[in-house]
Amino acid sequence: MILSDSGTPYNATLVLVDDETEILEILEARFRGVVERLVSFSDPSAALEFVRTHSVDAMLMDLKMSGMDGLTLFGEVLKVQPATVGIFLTGFGDKVNVQTALKMGAFDFIDKPFNDKLLIASIKRALERAQSEKLIREILEVFLKSNTQLDHKAFDLMTVGEKEKALRAALGLARVRLENLRTPKAGN
């Protein structure tokens, strides 16, 4: 079992998606106890419905699935939750799909049959990245709420996409304020 550096499960939601139930069962057994919330789906459409109503930190998904392929699924997930870290499993590691996935923001691409150590290392890095990005978003949210005229209640009612746009704007504002602090004022 892999755990966070503190020796506890990651405070994260990991979604597993593979239409091969045998692979899904292996992945479930491997990552049970690694994260506080582990959810698996053999149907990519059901996984997408879950993402629309639940916060997700990382997804490990097969590239080729019946009904909806992994690239399409990841593209739809990113529309709803742009910060989701995506890792693809594939028995078809062709360059075009790898390039497409990377352009979409995929974190990693693991070939089937997968090497357990490589998969574990990739998931660990993905969860750590997701936690770091979540912390940054939380800090930006506090900054945004305390340094702008944005109504806290209105912010809490925003969609994930709207919040991401507001947080990117807050990051820009924070950068300007930091630069102003670093730049000596004339006459000082």
C-alpha positions in Angstrom: 0.0 0.0 0.0 1.2 3.5 -0.8 0.5 6.3 1.6 1.2 9.9 1.7 4.5 11.1 3.3 2.7 11.4 6.6 1.8 7.7 6.5 -1.9 8.3 6.2 -4.2 7.8 3.2 -4.3 10.8 0.8 -7.2 13.1 1.6 -8.4 12.8 -2.0 -10.9 11.3 -4.3 -9.5 8.9 -7.0 -11.8 7.7 -9.7 -11.0 4.5 -11.6 -12.6 3.9 -15.0 -12.0 0.8 -17.1 -14.6 -1.3 -19.0 -12.6 -4.4 -18.3 -13.9 -5.5 -14.9 -10.9 -7.7 -14.2 -8.6 -4.7 -14.6 -10.9 -2.6 -12.5 -10.9 -5.2 -9.7 -7.1 -5.3 -9.7 -6.9 -1.5 -9.6 -9.5 -1.3 -6.8 -7.6 -3.8 -4.7 -4.3 -1.9 -5.3 -5.6 1.5 -4.4 -8.1 0.7 -1.6 -6.8 2.5 1.5 -4.5 4.7 -0.5 -7.1 7.5 -0.7 -9.9 8.4 1.6 -12.4 8.1 -1.3 -11.9 5.5 -4.1 -14.7 5.2 -6.7 -14.7 2.9 -9.7 -16.8 2.6 -12.8 -16.9 0.2 -15.7 -19.1 2.6 -17.6 -17.4 5.9 -18.6 -20.8 7.7 -18.8 -21.5 6.8 -15.2 -18.1 8.1 -14.2 -18.9 11.4 -15.9 -22.2 11.7 -14.1 -20.3 11.1 -10.8 -17.8 13.9 -11.7 -20.6 16.3 -12.4 -21.9 16.0 -8.8 -18.7 15.2 -6.7 -15.3 16.7 -6.3 -12.6 14.6 -7.9 -8.9 15.0 -7.5 -7.5 12.4 -9.9 -8.8 9.9 -12.5 -7.1 6.7 -13.7 -8.9 5.7 -16.9 -8.5 3.3 -19.8 -8.0 4.9 -23.2 -10.1 2.5 -25.2 -13.5 1.8 -23.7 -16.9 0.9 -25.2 -19.4 3.7 -25.4 -16.9 6.6 -24.7 -13.1 6.5 -25.0 -10.9 7.9 -22.3 -9.9 11.0 -24.3 -13.5 12.0 -24.7 -14.2 11.2 -21.0 -11.3 13.3 -19.9 -12.3 16.2 -22.1 -15.8 16.2 -20.6 -14.4 15.9 -17.1 -12.1 19.0 -17.7 -15.2 21.0 -18.7 -16.7 20.4 -15.3 -13.6 20.1 -13.1 -10.6 21.6 -14.8 -8.2 20.8 -12.0 -8.7 17.0 -12.2 -5.4 15.2 -12.7 -5.8 12.5 -15.4 -3.7 9.3 -15.9 -4.4 7.0 -18.9 -4.0 3.3 -19.0 -3.7 1.8 -22.5 -2.8 -1.3 -24.4 -2.7 1.0 -27.5 0.0 3.5 -26.7 0.1 5.1 -30.1 1.9 8.5 -30.4 -1.2 10.3 -31.7 -3.3 9.4 -28.6 -0.4 10.2 -26.2 0.1 13.6 -27.8 -3.6 14.3 -27.7 -3.9 13.3 -24.1 -0.8 15.4 -23.1 -2.2 18.5 -25.0 -5.4 18.0 -23.0 -3.3 18.2 -19.8 -3.0 14.5 -19.0 -0.5 13.8 -16.2 0.7 10.4 -17.3 0.2 7.6 -19.8 0.8 4.0 -18.5 1.0 1.0 -20.9 -1.0 -2.2 -20.2 0.1 -4.6 -18.9 1.2 -2.1 -16.4 4.3 -2.2 -14.2 3.0 -2.0 -10.6 5.8 0.2 -9.4 5.4 2.7 -12.3 1.7 2.9 -11.7 2.0 3.4 -8.0 4.7 6.1 -8.5 2.5 7.9 -11.1 -0.6 7.8 -8.8 1.4 9.1 -5.9 2.8 12.0 -7.9 -0.7 12.7 -9.3 -2.3 12.8 -5.8 0.5 15.0 -4.5 0.0 17.4 -7.5 -3.8 17.4 -6.9 -3.3 18.2 -3.2 -0.8 21.0 -4.0 -3.2 22.5 -6.6 -6.1 22.2 -4.2 -4.1 24.1 -1.5 -3.2 26.8 -4.0 -6.8 27.2 -5.0 -7.8 27.4 -1.3 -5.2 30.1 -0.7 -6.3 32.0 -3.8 -9.9 31.7 -2.7 -9.1 33.3 0.7 -7.1 36.0 -1.1 -9.9 36.6 -3.5 -12.6 36.9 -0.8 -10.5 39.2 1.3 -9.0 41.5 -1.4 -11.9 42.0 -3.8 -15.5 43.1 -3.6 -16.7 39.6 -4.5 -19.6 38.5 -2.3 -18.6 35.4 -0.4 -22.0 33.8 -0.9 -21.9 34.5 -4.6 -18.5 32.9 -4.9 -19.8 29.8 -3.1 -22.7 29.5 -5.6 -20.4 29.7 -8.7 -19.8 26.7 -10.8 -16.4 25.1 -10.7 -15.5 26.6 -14.1 -16.6 30.1 -12.9 -14.6 29.7 -9.7 -11.5 28.6 -11.7 -11.8 31.8 -13.8 -12.2 34.0 -10.7 -9.2 32.2 -9.0 -7.0 32.8 -12.1 -8.0 36.5 -11.9 -7.1 36.5 -8.2 -3.7 35.0 -9.0 -3.1 37.7 -11.5 -4.1 40.3 -8.9 -1.8 38.7 -6.3 1.1 38.8 -8.8 0.6 42.5 -9.4 0.4 43.2 -5.7 3.6 41.2 -5.0 5.4 43.0 -7.8 4.3 46.4 -6.4 5.7 45.3 -3.0 9.0 44.4 -4.6 9.4 47.5 -6.7 10.7 50.5 -4.7 8.5 53.5 -5.0 9.9 56.8 -6.3 11.1 59.1 -3.6 11.9 56.4 -1.1 
